[in-house]
Amino acid sequence: MNLATWVERNGRRMPAAPALAAGDRVHADWSSFAAATAGAAGAFRSEFGLAPGDRVAIVMNNRPEYLEAVFAIWHAGLVAVPVNARLHRDEIAYILDDSRTALAVTDPEHADDVGSLVGTVASLNTVVSAPGESWDRVTSASPAPLAERMADDPAWLFYTSGTTGRPKGATLTHRNLLAMSLSYFADIDQVSPNDSILHAAPISHGSGMYGLPHIACGAVSVIPESGGVDSREIATLLDRWPGMSFFAAPTMIKRLAAEPAMAQANLANLKTIVYGGAPMYLADLESALEVFGPRLAQIYGQGETPMTITALSKADHADRDHPRWRERMQSVGFPRTDVEVRVVDPDDRDVPTGEVGEVVVRGDEVMAGYWDRPDETAETLRGGWLHTGDVGSFDDDGCLTLRDRSKDLIISGGMNIYPREVEETLLRNPDVAGVAVVGRPDAEWGETVVAFVVAVDGASAPTAEALDRTCLDHIARYKRPKEYRIVDALPTNNYGKVVKRELRDQLRAERNPPADG
């Protein structure tokens, strides 16, 4: 099963129907989309000498060429490595090196950074920029036949950091992505060729995943000209494209619901808003339902089981007469149709209903493993179950509520931030002797990053500006702390390990001081 079959098939079935759009403008119909992917696949194989299974990275902002690149990679039998375009150059280099990427497709905004990695990343031979003459030449090459791929062949390396902060490539196969797409139809929505999906969130993450079932059914993929979430633009695009769905982090939905442009928009063409990736505060959800109506669906998933563990459907959101509606809206919903979900103790034994344990998952969506990390794969997939690192409990109805996330993970604005990575970066500053990074609850972002910093004995305490510069020199801007606190020492236990719980408790107490009396 090669997922690129979808584009080739739609190119024959509905050649003149719109496939890709830039704002309100049709970028490609299905015939030209299919021709571009087959041509680029031909160039990948013949001009650049790539063989089935080789990795091709995509480092781009959202644009129609992104989807052309993804399906060209699959058409050629290659493996896509979508990279978060907001990452620092050094972080991009690590992912390209770890995946042994041979070719990278980028855009003008990132061409200098990615191009400079040729000769630095040993495996990287070629960088192609899109859009432009380079991409036009590649997509106009002699078309390649659709490569035959087995269901368990890798299709997408989804780089997701672990608690160590070192990115790991979750190897997602054609079977994984097919199962995820079918699960969308079973639990979230049906899709028709008359529908559209708006990519306001990064295609390299959830939006790209949920674009797949829409491409499979021949819906049009719409890239906003702004490249992000702009309420006036979305309101305009709703008038242009019917049956519109999009994926968004809770912070994005909160912002949209508060914008006058959305409150005044004609929502007749708005079909579904899928949210996930971070907790949604109940008050924000109720406000969003007031604006958008019963068009919201929640998903809970991980890169290791793409977007597919549990869900709250649009019907669940609309069922306000249910006696536990509020509790359900603060949960992550019910197990998806084609996965098994359990809550287990440290010995992987099921815990009773209502008790807290680790969430584990089994099904065709679960990754094949971590790229080139057999030991971590064996640990995470022990016993044939994906151990999510998330802690939760089931209620009597089988609804799952998360009680905590992976031990230290911070989710800010829908983006995963791993404290150890930030800590290791700050320790590069010669005036920093110790550091602990934690998340502070934030009504707008979900969480913000706070760093507790111990200065080197005898040295002046580093300034926030100096610490910021250290971060910006090595990691993406969104990962840097929003506040630095200089402290004499970090709290530790009897074994000398930093007790971050005390720091988080301190921040929560400051946010919610006890009442007098």
Helices and strands as residue ranges (DSSP letters): H 5-13, E 18-22, E 25-29, H 30-42, I 43-47, E 55-59, H 64-75, E 79-82, H 89-98, E 103-106, H 111-115, E 126-129, H 133-139, E 154-161, E 167-173, H 174-187, E 196-198, H 206-216, E 220-223, H 231-240, E 244-248, H 250-258, H 260-263, E 270-275, H 282-292, E 296-302, E 305-312, H 314-318, H 325-329, E 334-335, E 339-344, E 357-363, E 369-370, H 374-380, G 382-384, E 386-394, E 400-404, E 410-412, E 415-417, H 419-426, E 432-442, E 446-455, H 464-472, G 477-479, E 483-486, H 500-511
